[in-house]
Amino acid sequence: MESDEVHTSSNKSGNYKFWIVMGFILILLAVTNPSKEDFVEWVVNSSIEESDNEWVSAGINLFGSPVINGVTTQQDLIFVSIFEMELGTEKTSTLGFGRRFFIRFP
């Protein structure tokens, strides 16, 4: 009987640790959920890095932020965000979490 009580006690302790870790992870994701401004900055910087023409880079640097901001919507899901960018007929969705942007959907 004693061993059952010890096993149950250690199970409860492990369960609390799991929920504490999960709570910490969820709080961390919520705090580091990227904003629309973070996304716009990431798109502009990525576009400048990919450009091999200094005139195009200068244009993106000058006009990129307002244009990208105007064509982007954000679905804030507390722990992650989905950013949708629509330029003409082309629509792109990107998943962002942890101040990073990972997946682009066509």
C-alpha positions as CSV (number, residue, x, y, z in Angstrom):
1,M,0.0,0.0,0.0
2,E,2.8,2.3,0.8
3,S,4.4,2.0,-2.6
4,D,1.1,3.0,-4.3
5,E,1.1,6.2,-2.2
6,V,4.7,7.1,-3.2
7,H,4.0,6.4,-6.9
8,T,0.9,8.6,-6.8
9,S,2.8,11.4,-5.0
10,S,5.6,11.3,-7.6
11,N,3.1,11.3,-10.4
12,K,1.4,14.5,-9.1
13,S,4.8,16.2,-8.8
14,G,5.7,15.3,-12.4
15,N,2.3,16.6,-13.5
16,Y,2.8,19.9,-11.9
17,K,6.2,20.3,-13.5
18,F,4.7,19.6,-16.9
19,W,2.0,22.3,-16.5
20,I,4.6,24.8,-15.2
21,V,6.8,24.2,-18.2
22,M,3.8,24.4,-20.6
23,G,2.6,27.6,-18.9
24,F,6.1,29.1,-19.3
25,I,6.2,28.1,-23.0
26,L,2.8,29.6,-23.6
27,I,3.7,32.9,-21.8
28,L,6.9,33.1,-23.8
29,L,5.1,32.6,-27.1
30,A,2.5,35.2,-26.2
31,V,5.1,37.8,-25.2
32,T,7.2,37.1,-28.3
33,N,4.3,37.0,-30.8
34,P,5.4,39.3,-33.7
35,S,3.6,42.5,-34.5
36,K,2.6,43.8,-37.9
37,E,5.5,46.2,-37.7
38,D,7.9,43.3,-37.1
39,F,6.5,41.6,-40.2
40,V,6.7,44.7,-42.4
41,E,10.3,45.3,-41.3
42,W,11.2,41.6,-42.0
43,V,9.6,41.8,-45.5
44,V,11.4,45.0,-46.4
45,N,14.8,43.8,-45.1
46,S,14.4,40.4,-46.9
47,S,13.5,42.2,-50.1
48,I,16.5,44.5,-49.9
49,E,18.8,41.5,-49.2
50,E,17.4,39.6,-52.2
51,S,17.7,42.5,-54.6
52,D,20.8,42.8,-56.6
53,N,20.1,46.2,-57.9
54,E,20.9,49.2,-55.8
55,W,18.2,51.4,-57.3
56,V,15.6,48.7,-56.5
57,S,17.0,48.4,-52.9
58,A,16.8,52.2,-52.5
59,G,13.2,52.2,-53.7
60,I,12.3,49.4,-51.3
61,N,14.0,51.2,-48.5
62,L,12.1,54.5,-49.2
63,F,8.6,53.1,-50.1
64,G,8.6,49.5,-49.0
65,S,7.3,50.0,-45.4
66,P,4.2,52.0,-46.2
67,V,3.3,49.8,-49.2
68,I,3.8,46.5,-47.3
69,N,1.9,47.9,-44.3
70,G,-1.0,48.9,-46.5
71,V,-1.4,45.5,-48.2
72,T,-0.8,43.4,-45.0
73,T,-3.4,42.1,-42.5
74,Q,-2.6,40.3,-39.3
75,Q,-4.6,37.6,-37.5
76,D,-3.3,37.7,-33.9
77,L,-3.9,34.3,-32.4
78,I,-2.2,35.2,-29.0
79,F,0.6,32.7,-29.3
80,V,1.2,33.0,-33.1
81,S,0.1,35.4,-35.9
82,I,-0.8,34.8,-39.5
83,F,0.1,37.7,-41.8
84,E,-1.6,37.9,-45.2
85,M,-0.1,40.1,-47.8
86,E,-2.0,40.8,-51.0
87,L,-0.2,42.5,-53.9
88,G,-2.4,42.6,-57.0
89,T,-3.6,39.1,-57.7
90,E,-0.8,37.5,-55.6
91,K,-1.7,36.6,-52.0
92,T,0.9,35.3,-49.5
93,S,0.3,34.1,-45.9
94,T,3.1,33.8,-43.4
95,L,3.1,32.2,-39.9
96,G,5.0,34.1,-37.3
97,F,5.9,33.2,-33.7
98,G,8.7,33.8,-31.3
99,R,9.6,37.1,-33.2
100,R,10.4,35.0,-36.2
101,F,8.6,34.2,-39.5
102,F,8.7,30.7,-40.6
103,I,6.2,29.5,-43.2
104,R,5.1,31.2,-46.3
105,F,1.9,29.9,-48.0
106,P,1.3,30.8,-51.6
